[in-house]
Amino acid sequence: MNLFMLPYAGGFSSYYNSWKPLFSKDITPIAIEPKGRGTRHREVFYDNFTDAIKDYINQIETRKTSKQYAIYGHSMGAFAAYEICAFLLRNHETLPIHLFLSGRLPPSVLVKKKSEEFSEESIMKQMERLGGTPEWLLQDKKSIAFFVSKLRDDLNLFYNYVPVAMPTILPIPITVMNGKEDCNEQIMKEWEEFSNGDFAYYEFDGGHFFINQFKKEIVQIIQQRLKERKDMTVKSKIKDFVLRYVSSAALKDDDNFIELGLVNSLFFMQLVIFLEKEFSITIENDELKQDNFSSINAITMFIDRKVLGA
């Protein structure tokens, strides 16, 4: 599965380089690079935030290597991730299966900025307050001037953005992560109002850039939440198959197939054929054990081992 990772204001795709080795083999992290940044530094920066959203979507569509994907964004990247999903929903495009957000207040909270807040002095103070900027960079006048100019461009883009529609409720799960010293917990939990899917909230010590200290933990949360989502999808498909053979609307994930009277050669043969086709796997002879196929839960665990690297 692809996980697209969006940078914070002033950020580059290279920020996520140290995150990539932390992911398991079934997740491919892909960092999005904005125009005018990093590997795209020769390209002209966006005129407005909508142009940025469309460019991010184009990158996602052209770099996707799997049907299912997820998105993670921090700070301005979190808002961009949400707006990407809203745009896709309005245009009947394929949504990610999960949205991961950190360091950004929900769309219900409008933050206004005055033009003087984008001065170099004001931005420097904000950088010092938020943390996350190396001390050497703050002391290097030439480097910090370059970084401040990029950050100012992003902030102007972000705070001048006027959404084309009312805040959108997304039909996908949302997971929100927050630094205790950054945003108010109760306000951050209002993100739940923008999803009619599953919602989860995690809080960490630290401020706006808690992600620097807790990237390993954040990766673990992302992986666990995606695994839960995959398990739900796997279970749903298996349950639909089993219901062809048993008339039980109350079929449970741990119901034993023997007790349901389903252990016969025809059912077992059809089950194996279904699993191999549906999940693109080959079930070896030594794996044809009753323990692997005794219930929906048992099959899900078996698929995890075969496909998801669990």
Disulfide bonds with the S-S distance in Angstrom:
none
